[in-house]
Amino acid sequence: MKLTTLALVSLAALATAANGASLQVDNITSGFDGNDLALLDNAGNGLAAGGGFVAVYDFGAGAGAPPSDVAALVANGANGLLASIGLVGGNAPVPGALFTLLDFANPGPPNGAGALDGTDLYLMVGNGSGAADSTELALINTGLRTGNSDSPIPSSLAYSLRSGANVIVGSIVGTTVDWAGVGGADGHSTAGLQLAAVPEPTSSMLLGLAGLAFFIRRKR
């Protein structure tokens, strides 16, 4: 699908209700200058349609601090989840590319107090349908702020995944992803957001036992 078509669809979807907000997330609209972050699995392959999800979270106002590692992301589950969408042909036109909208509630006066209270919005990306069934995950602080009871957030927001992204979980790696066929562009990405692998339960258990044994030795 051409990028221009995606843009037209997105503009139409931005006409949200007064109590809702739309966050546009993309990595293919910055001129294809090589600094867009392609979405990569832990093996370095681009996430393709049907192979993952992207979600927006808010960890403020009682949702707790944002998870700081991949195990904490899995344990967090849906805590702080505002909206989630699977990667499909319409929002992941080529492997590694992303152009989508996430619609979520936008509490404002008089019911915004204690809801979204001026905290950061985070993006979670995984290779499953959600955090619970993903074996690889990433978390990014967008730097976009939520509203509060006095000043609700705008009805439309936009965030582009770029090389300077504030990655909390996952890593930015060098790569080459061809954007040919996206919006008629022949550019490519030279960096990617690589998802972090979720430790297997047996591995986590062994690490825990090793830590316990070390603690017991130190107590003796």
Secondary structure, DSSP 8 states (H G I E B T S, - for coil): --HHHHHHHHHHHT---TTEEEEEEESS-S-S-S-BEEEE-TTS-B--TTS-EEEEEE--TTS-S---SHHHHHHHTTTTEEEEEE--TTT-SSTT--EEEEEEE---TTS-TTSS-S-EEEEEEESSSSTTT-SEEEEEEEEEE---SSS---SEEEEE-BTT-EEEESEEEEEEEE-TTBTTB--EEEEEEE-EE---HHHHHHHHHHHHHHHHHHH-
